[in-house]
Amino acid sequence: MLIFSVWSMTFRMIVKYPRILLPFFIKAVFEALALTVCFYSPRSPLLAIFGPPIKSFFTTMTPSGVISGARFLHYPLNFELLPTLFYYGQIFVMFTVGAIMYGMAMGMVSQAHSENEEIKISGNFNRAARRYFALTAIWLITFVLSLVILKLPPVILKKIMPPTPSAMLLLSILSYAGVVVIFVTEALFIYAYPAIIIERKGILGAIRRSFSVMSHVFLPTIVLVFVPRIFEFFYVFVRQKQQGLMNLFGPEITLVILGAGIVLTFITDALVFLSAANLFILKQETEKGA
C-alpha cells in the first residue's frame, strides 16, 4: 500500500540521515525562544518593550467599565495571556525562519533520494533562503485560509443565532470541524513546498503543481497529513481546557502545555513534510517512467 510505503521510506530515511530532522529542530528551538521571551515579557528588561503594547492592545471594555491590559503583567493573569502572546510569537517564527526550514527539509529529502549526493546543511539552507518569498507566500496563503475557516463561521453564527445552549454546541462543533478543514487545506498546498525547491517553480506554478499532485494521490495525501495532525487535534482540545487545568494544577501548567505543543509540532511537522516530500518524489519518478 502506497501510504505504508511512504511512511516506511520516511522512517528509514530518518534513521539513515538523522540530520534531515534538523530543519524541524531549528524551528522548534526558535519557537522555544519565542515562548521564553513571551514568558519573561512582564519582567525587566523585556517589560520596557512588551509592557506598553500589552497595556494598549489588551485593554477591554466591559459593562462595568474599562479594564486595563496592565493586569496581564502580573501573576497569575500573565499566564492567561501567555498562549495569545506565544501565538503571535509562532507567527513571527514562521515569517522569519519557519518557511525556510520547510524548504530546507525538501532539499534534504531530494538529496537523500540521490545516491551520488551528500545531504548538505548549509547548501540546502542557502537554497531555501533564496526562495524565501515563495515559501513564505505559500505558508501565508494557507495561514490566511485557515484563519478564515476558523474565525468566520463563529462570527456569522453569533450574528444570526442567540447565545442559547444549542448555539454554543453548534459553535463547538464548528470549531472542531474547522480544524479538520484546515488539515484538508494543508494537504492541498503541501506539495507546493517541494515544487518550489525541487522543481524551482514560482508561487502560482507551485500551487498548480500541488493541486495536480494532490488530485492524483488524494487519499494517500489526506492520510499522510491527517494521521500525524490528529494528535494536534487532541492537543487543541487540551488547550481549550486550559482554564480548568490552571485551576486544578496552578497557572504554571500553561507553560507545560505550550512547551508540549512545541515538541508535538516538531514531531508532526517532520512526519507530514518529510512524507509529503517523499510522495512528491515518487510521483515525479512515476511521471518520468510514463
N, C-alpha and C positions, 0 to 999 in steps of 0.2 A: 504494500500500500504506500502511495506516494508520501503521505503525511509522516508515517513512521520512518520512511527512508530519509526524509529531510531532517527529522529530529536526530536520527542515528548519525547522519553525516555531521550535523551541528555539534553533537556531543563529542564525537571523535575528533573534530577539528579543535574544540576547546582543550581536549586532553593533549593533543599533539602540539598545538600552538596556544598555550595559555595566555600569551601576550595579546591575543585577539580580544581579550576582555578588558584590556587597558583603557580604551576609549570610554567604556561604561563606568569603569572605576574612577577615571578622572572626573567625569560628570558627577558621580556620587560624592567625590571629595569636595567639589565646588558647591554642591547642594548642602553638604555638611557645614562648610564655611558660611554659607548664607544663613543657615539655621543658627549657627553660633552668633553671628552678627545680630540677627533678629532677637535672640535671647538676651544679649547684653545691651540692646538698644536703650533700655531705660536707665543704664548706668553710665557714669563718666568713663572715658571721654566721648562715647558714642551718643550719649544723651544730648550733647550740643548739636549733633547732626540730625538725629531722629526725633528728638523731643518736639520741636516746632511743628513738623508735618503731622505727627501723631495727634498733637493737640488740635490742629486745624481740621484735618480730614476725618477724624473720628469723633468729633463733637456731634451730638444728636439732639434732635428736637423731640420732646415728649409733651403730652398734655399738661404736665405739671411744670414745664419749663425747659431750659437748655441744660443739657448735661455735658460737661466739658470732656474732651478726649484725654485730658490730663490724668484722668482716673486710671487709664491703661498703663501709665508709667509707674504704677505702684502694685505691690503684691497684694492679693493674688490675681487681680484683674489683668495684669500683664500677660498671664498665661492664657486668658481668654482671647486676647488679641494676637497671640503668637502664631496660630495657624494662618491667619489672614496675612500677617507680615511675611511669613515663610512662603505663602502662595505667590506673593509679588517677587520674593527672592528667587523662586524657581523660574518665574518668567524671565527675570534678569539673567539667570544662568543659561537658559535656553538661547536667549538673544546673543549672548557673548561667546559661549563655548559649546553649548549643548548640541546644536545642529551640526557644528563642525565635527564633534565626536561621532555622531551618527555617520557622517560622510567618511570619516577616518576608518570606521569599522567596515564600511562597504569596500573600501580599497584593500583592507587587510584580508577580507574574505576572498576577494578576487585573486590576490597573490597566493593565498593558500591553495587555490584550485590549480595553480600553475606550478608544476614540479621544478621548473627552471628558475623560479623567482623566490627570493627570501622575503619574509614578511618584515617590512621596514616600518619603524615607528615614525621617525622624523619625515620620511618621504611621504607617507600617507597623510600625516598631519598637514604638510605643505600642500599636498594635492587637494585636501578637503578645504583648507583655508582659502585657496584660490577660488573655490566655488561657494564661498561663504554666503553671498547674497541669494543664490539659487536655493541652497539648502535651507537657509533661514526663511525664505519665502514659502517653501513647501510646508515647513513647520507652522508658520504664521497662518497660512490658509487653513490647515487642519485645526489649529487652535481657535481661530475665529469661528469656524463652523461648529466646533464643539461648544463654544461659549453660547452661540445662538441656540443650539439644540438644548442645552441645559437651562438657560435663563428665559428664553422667550415663552415656552408653553406655560410655566408657572405664572408669569406676568399676565398672560392672556386669561388664564383660569381665574386668577384673583379678581380680574375686572368683570368677568361675566358670571361668577358664582359667589354667593355669600359664604363667609367662613364657617360653614357647617362641618360636622364630623365627616360626612360623606365627601365633601370638597377636600378636606385635609387628607383623607385616604387616597383620593384620586391624585392629589398633589404628590403624595409619597410614591405612588405607582409610577407617575410620570417621571419622577426624578430617577428611579431605577431603570425605567425604560430608556431614559435619555442616556444613561451610562452605556447601555447596550448599543444604542445607535452611534455613540461616539466610537465604540470599538469597530463598528462597521465602517465608519468614516476613515478611521486609521487604516483599515485594510484596503480601502480604495486608493489611498495615497502612498502606501508603504513602499511600493516599487519605484516611486519617483526618486528616492534616495540612491539606490544602485544605478538607476538610469542616468542620474546626474554625474556620478563618479565613474562608473564603469563604461558607460556609453557616451559620456560627455554631452549630454543633452541639456538644452536650456529649460527654463521653468515650464513653459507650455508643452514643449516636446516631452519632458519628463512626466508631466501629468497625463498626457495622452498615452504614453508608453505604459504607465502604471495601470490605467484603466484597461488597456489592451491585455496586459498580462493577467490582470485580475479576472477579466472575462473568460480567460482560458483555464485558469486554475482557481476558480471562485471558491469552491468548497474547501480545498486544502488551505487556501489563504485564510478563510474565515476561522478554520480550526486552529491554524498556527498562531493567529492573533488572539482568538478568544480563550484558548486554554490557559496561557500564562496570565492574560489580563483578568481572568475570572477571580484570581487572588486579589487583584486590586479592587474588584467589585466588592468583595467581602471587607476589604480594608476601608472602603468608603462607608460601609455600614458601621464599622467600628468608630470611624471619625464622627459620624452622626450621633454617636452615644458619648461623645467627649464630655459633655457637662455632667452626665451621670457618673462617668468614670472619675472625673475630678472630685465629685462629692464623695465617692467611695474610697479613692486612693490618695487624694490630695492633688492640688493643681499641678505638681511636678510631673504627673503622669502624662501630661500633654507633650512634654519634651521626649518622653519614651516613645509615644505613639508616632510623633513626627520622625524621630530617628529610625524607627522600624519601617516607616514608609520609604525612607531613602534606600534602605537595604532591599526592600521588596522591589522598588523600581529598578534598582541595579540588576536584579535577577531577571525580572520580566522584560526589561528593555533588551538585555542581552539575548534572551531566548527569541523574542519577537523579531528583532532586527537581523540577527545572525541567521535565523531560519529563513526569513524573507529573502535575504541576500543569496543564500544557497539555492532556494527555489527559483529565484530570478536567473541565476547562472545555469541551472538545469534547463530552464525554459529556453535560454539562449542556445544551449547545445542542441536541444531538440529542433529549434528553428534552423540551425546550420545544417543539421542532418536531413532535414526535409527536402 
